[in-house]
């Protein structure tokens, strides 16, 4: 077990010699009062943690001393699911034929940024007309 140099009472009862140009006794006493308070809190916390530690050790011994009962599969924890797989790149429709023609066959190709920009350009031209191109060139 760890031994300490001082107890809170030792700190409280400490007396210092007074010398010329020494430290201000009131400031030293104020500091020591704060140290005593902290020291007492530390001792209380250490005691509390030791008690908790003993309780947990006893609990572990009790659990280990009991015979192990097999757990039915229904009560066992399920295995964690596999990590998710990255979603596929969203497809774009290249060509859609009427439902009556070839059973509504659709062919799909992957989307990239260039395709999105082309579609956006076509949409701007359809919505804003030729003015959109003039404004873009001027600015």
Buried (B, 14 or more C-beta within 10 A) or exposed (E): EEEEEEEBEEBBEEEEEEEEEEEEEEEEEEEBEEBBEEBBEEEEEEEEEEEEEEEEEEEEEEEEEEEEEEEEEEEEEEEEEEEEEEEEEEEEEEEEEEEEEEEEEEEEEEEEEEEEEEEEEEEBEEEEEEEBEEEEEEE
